[in-house]
């Protein structure tokens, strides 16, 4: 009986976790496609629908002296870049893979034409949105 009381208190005080559903997976993938397909089609509204307003998109690159530098983009800069970059031509690579999900957070990998994005998505007011992106150019790009 003594062991039951601490166990019962632990279970009672533990946070309630929401399990992942098929709808969550579909929402996470749809958000990733709104992001990458929005980029490919210069659709700023589609891109914006995928992003949290506090998005941070980052790239780490090394100069000729092997010193690291950081490139930052905000949600607004990414939407504006989506609208104004040269249109993509030819076949588009947009492979989306959910790497992990826990509760209201997901990590997604997108293999695009010349780069790879790692997205951090979160359920925000019932909708999956992208909070952070780390990206890396493919070698030779």
BALOBA-1460 file (C-alpha; in Angstrom, 3 decimals):
// residues 141
<rec num="1" residu="x" x="0.000" y="0.000" z="0.000"/>
<rec num="2" residu="x" x="2.900" y="2.378" z="0.758"/>
<rec num="3" residu="x" x="4.220" y="1.961" z="-2.799"/>
<rec num="4" residu="x" x="0.785" y="2.671" z="-4.259"/>
<rec num="5" residu="x" x="0.524" y="6.200" z="-2.812"/>
<rec num="6" residu="x" x="3.692" y="7.622" z="-4.510"/>
<rec num="7" residu="x" x="2.737" y="5.916" z="-7.792"/>
<rec num="8" residu="x" x="-0.789" y="7.319" z="-7.654"/>
<rec num="9" residu="x" x="0.559" y="10.827" z="-6.905"/>
<rec num="10" residu="x" x="3.043" y="10.582" z="-9.774"/>
<rec num="11" residu="x" x="0.351" y="9.528" z="-12.239"/>
<rec num="12" residu="x" x="-2.038" y="12.206" z="-10.997"/>
<rec num="13" residu="x" x="0.576" y="14.970" z="-11.305"/>
<rec num="14" residu="x" x="1.949" y="13.857" z="-14.695"/>
<rec num="15" residu="x" x="0.995" y="16.063" z="-17.649"/>
<rec num="16" residu="x" x="-1.592" y="14.749" z="-20.056"/>
<rec num="17" residu="x" x="0.057" y="13.845" z="-23.368"/>
<rec num="18" residu="x" x="-1.771" y="13.991" z="-26.669"/>
<rec num="19" residu="x" x="-0.963" y="11.044" z="-28.892"/>
<rec num="20" residu="x" x="-0.114" y="11.559" z="-32.554"/>
<rec num="21" residu="x" x="-2.932" y="10.821" z="-34.972"/>
<rec num="22" residu="x" x="-3.163" y="10.274" z="-38.728"/>
<rec num="23" residu="x" x="-4.586" y="13.814" z="-38.923"/>
<rec num="24" residu="x" x="-1.438" y="15.126" z="-37.199"/>
<rec num="25" residu="x" x="0.796" y="13.377" z="-39.719"/>
<rec num="26" residu="x" x="-1.282" y="14.723" z="-42.601"/>
<rec num="27" residu="x" x="-1.162" y="18.250" z="-41.157"/>
<rec num="28" residu="x" x="2.598" y="18.103" z="-40.630"/>
<rec num="29" residu="x" x="3.218" y="16.903" z="-44.197"/>
<rec num="30" residu="x" x="0.749" y="19.430" z="-45.658"/>
<rec num="31" residu="x" x="2.551" y="22.253" z="-43.850"/>
<rec num="32" residu="x" x="5.892" y="21.072" z="-45.245"/>
<rec num="33" residu="x" x="4.427" y="20.937" z="-48.760"/>
<rec num="34" residu="x" x="2.918" y="24.421" z="-48.414"/>
<rec num="35" residu="x" x="6.432" y="25.591" z="-47.561"/>
<rec num="36" residu="x" x="8.385" y="23.849" z="-50.347"/>
<rec num="37" residu="x" x="5.697" y="23.960" z="-53.051"/>
<rec num="38" residu="x" x="5.004" y="27.590" z="-52.178"/>
<rec num="39" residu="x" x="8.699" y="28.294" z="-52.787"/>
<rec num="40" residu="x" x="8.777" y="26.457" z="-56.108"/>
<rec num="41" residu="x" x="5.651" y="28.234" z="-57.407"/>
<rec num="42" residu="x" x="6.459" y="31.731" z="-56.055"/>
<rec num="43" residu="x" x="3.250" y="31.545" z="-54.000"/>
<rec num="44" residu="x" x="3.870" y="33.871" z="-51.053"/>
<rec num="45" residu="x" x="0.439" y="33.268" z="-49.532"/>
<rec num="46" residu="x" x="0.988" y="29.506" z="-49.549"/>
<rec num="47" residu="x" x="4.425" y="29.932" z="-47.969"/>
<rec num="48" residu="x" x="3.041" y="32.302" z="-45.351"/>
<rec num="49" residu="x" x="0.287" y="29.823" z="-44.439"/>
<rec num="50" residu="x" x="2.998" y="27.336" z="-43.383"/>
<rec num="51" residu="x" x="4.979" y="29.717" z="-41.161"/>
<rec num="52" residu="x" x="4.708" y="30.977" z="-37.619"/>
<rec num="53" residu="x" x="5.233" y="34.738" z="-37.545"/>
<rec num="54" residu="x" x="8.331" y="34.273" z="-35.365"/>
<rec num="55" residu="x" x="10.002" y="31.829" z="-37.760"/>
<rec num="56" residu="x" x="13.788" y="31.746" z="-37.878"/>
<rec num="57" residu="x" x="15.438" y="30.161" z="-40.924"/>
<rec num="58" residu="x" x="19.191" y="29.652" z="-40.681"/>
<rec num="59" residu="x" x="22.150" y="28.428" z="-42.679"/>
<rec num="60" residu="x" x="25.650" y="27.919" z="-41.274"/>
<rec num="61" residu="x" x="28.436" y="28.290" z="-43.852"/>
<rec num="62" residu="x" x="32.212" y="28.447" z="-43.694"/>
<rec num="63" residu="x" x="34.323" y="31.021" z="-45.500"/>
<rec num="64" residu="x" x="37.681" y="30.325" z="-47.168"/>
<rec num="65" residu="x" x="39.380" y="30.516" z="-43.746"/>
<rec num="66" residu="x" x="36.965" y="27.857" z="-42.411"/>
<rec num="67" residu="x" x="35.278" y="30.393" z="-40.097"/>
<rec num="68" residu="x" x="31.588" y="29.767" z="-39.553"/>
<rec num="69" residu="x" x="28.978" y="32.367" z="-40.441"/>
<rec num="70" residu="x" x="25.235" y="32.454" z="-39.925"/>
<rec num="71" residu="x" x="22.610" y="33.477" z="-42.468"/>
<rec num="72" residu="x" x="19.261" y="34.375" z="-40.847"/>
<rec num="73" residu="x" x="15.843" y="34.861" z="-42.408"/>
<rec num="74" residu="x" x="12.606" y="35.903" z="-40.756"/>
<rec num="75" residu="x" x="9.137" y="34.803" z="-41.840"/>
<rec num="76" residu="x" x="8.617" y="38.103" z="-43.678"/>
<rec num="77" residu="x" x="11.958" y="37.807" z="-45.501"/>
<rec num="78" residu="x" x="11.162" y="34.235" z="-46.516"/>
<rec num="79" residu="x" x="7.712" y="35.192" z="-47.852"/>
<rec num="80" residu="x" x="9.190" y="38.122" z="-49.793"/>
<rec num="81" residu="x" x="11.968" y="35.874" z="-51.141"/>
<rec num="82" residu="x" x="9.338" y="33.336" z="-52.193"/>
<rec num="83" residu="x" x="7.487" y="35.946" z="-54.227"/>
<rec num="84" residu="x" x="10.565" y="37.510" z="-55.851"/>
<rec num="85" residu="x" x="13.048" y="34.693" z="-56.535"/>
<rec num="86" residu="x" x="13.446" y="33.431" z="-60.116"/>
<rec num="87" residu="x" x="10.787" y="30.821" z="-60.921"/>
<rec num="88" residu="x" x="11.832" y="27.189" z="-60.633"/>
<rec num="89" residu="x" x="11.915" y="25.318" z="-63.920"/>
<rec num="90" residu="x" x="12.033" y="21.638" z="-64.731"/>
<rec num="91" residu="x" x="11.433" y="18.743" z="-62.391"/>
<rec num="92" residu="x" x="11.128" y="19.596" z="-58.702"/>
<rec num="93" residu="x" x="12.416" y="17.487" z="-55.881"/>
<rec num="94" residu="x" x="10.281" y="17.858" z="-52.774"/>
<rec num="95" residu="x" x="10.641" y="14.695" z="-50.706"/>
<rec num="96" residu="x" x="9.070" y="15.205" z="-47.263"/>
<rec num="97" residu="x" x="9.836" y="12.874" z="-44.361"/>
<rec num="98" residu="x" x="8.658" y="13.181" z="-40.760"/>
<rec num="99" residu="x" x="11.674" y="12.320" z="-38.611"/>
<rec num="100" residu="x" x="10.045" y="12.525" z="-35.195"/>
<rec num="101" residu="x" x="6.879" y="13.652" z="-33.447"/>
<rec num="102" residu="x" x="6.272" y="14.164" z="-29.765"/>
<rec num="103" residu="x" x="3.045" y="15.732" z="-28.578"/>
<rec num="104" residu="x" x="2.757" y="19.115" z="-30.271"/>
<rec num="105" residu="x" x="6.224" y="19.158" z="-31.896"/>
<rec num="106" residu="x" x="7.556" y="17.531" z="-35.068"/>
<rec num="107" residu="x" x="10.879" y="17.424" z="-36.926"/>
<rec num="108" residu="x" x="10.620" y="17.162" z="-40.722"/>
<rec num="109" residu="x" x="13.234" y="16.747" z="-43.451"/>
<rec num="110" residu="x" x="12.694" y="18.099" z="-46.957"/>
<rec num="111" residu="x" x="15.037" y="16.997" z="-49.736"/>
<rec num="112" residu="x" x="14.760" y="19.775" z="-52.320"/>
<rec num="113" residu="x" x="16.554" y="20.283" z="-55.628"/>
<rec num="114" residu="x" x="19.755" y="21.898" z="-54.379"/>
<rec num="115" residu="x" x="19.394" y="21.873" z="-50.602"/>
<rec num="116" residu="x" x="18.006" y="20.002" z="-47.572"/>
<rec num="117" residu="x" x="15.749" y="21.681" z="-44.999"/>
<rec num="118" residu="x" x="15.144" y="20.504" z="-41.445"/>
<rec num="119" residu="x" x="11.869" y="21.958" z="-40.170"/>
<rec num="120" residu="x" x="10.726" y="22.264" z="-36.589"/>
<rec num="121" residu="x" x="6.945" y="22.311" z="-36.635"/>
<rec num="122" residu="x" x="4.558" y="22.930" z="-33.762"/>
<rec num="123" residu="x" x="0.818" y="22.694" z="-33.320"/>
<rec num="124" residu="x" x="-0.171" y="26.337" z="-32.843"/>
<rec num="125" residu="x" x="-3.824" y="27.115" z="-32.112"/>
<rec num="126" residu="x" x="-4.772" y="23.745" z="-33.590"/>
<rec num="127" residu="x" x="-2.724" y="24.133" z="-36.803"/>
<rec num="128" residu="x" x="0.743" y="22.806" z="-37.662"/>
<rec num="129" residu="x" x="3.178" y="25.643" z="-38.469"/>
<rec num="130" residu="x" x="6.921" y="25.939" z="-38.976"/>
<rec num="131" residu="x" x="8.820" y="27.686" z="-36.172"/>
<rec num="132" residu="x" x="12.422" y="27.020" z="-37.234"/>
<rec num="133" residu="x" x="14.293" y="25.870" z="-40.309"/>
<rec num="134" residu="x" x="17.938" y="24.844" z="-40.605"/>
<rec num="135" residu="x" x="19.117" y="24.267" z="-44.170"/>
<rec num="136" residu="x" x="22.185" y="23.108" z="-45.975"/>
<rec num="137" residu="x" x="23.083" y="23.356" z="-49.650"/>
<rec num="138" residu="x" x="23.997" y="20.169" z="-51.416"/>
<rec num="139" residu="x" x="27.714" y="19.914" z="-52.233"/>
<rec num="140" residu="x" x="28.582" y="21.750" z="-55.427"/>
<rec num="141" residu="x" x="25.498" y="23.961" z="-55.272"/>
